[in-house]
């Protein structure tokens, strides 16, 4: 059976777009979890990604998936804890950095004679 070139090209474009989307998601997840863009496999990023996937499965139960309530009672709280931990860590680091930069700016703007500019 011969497949028309246009169908092969369309399938190639879909596969390429799917791969690009997966790589972009991996980059976003690593930036959030690690604080840097990383495309290699990382156990912490994988844990975060799997936790998000578990939350999504519960959030959209009507998409042909049945929700196992026993599984939900154990996996969902763990998934939320992982996501919460990542967000808390990233936000804490962000605000600590903002505080440090503010202190640096204050020190840089301090006049040598002790006077304060308003």
Buried (B, 14 or more C-beta within 10 A) or exposed (E): EEEEEEEEEEEEEEEEEEEEEEEEEBBEBBBBBBEEEBEEEBEEBEBBBBBBEBBEBBEEEEEEEEEEEEEBEEBBEEBBEBBEBBEEEBEEEEEEEEEEEEEEEEEEEEEEEEEEEE
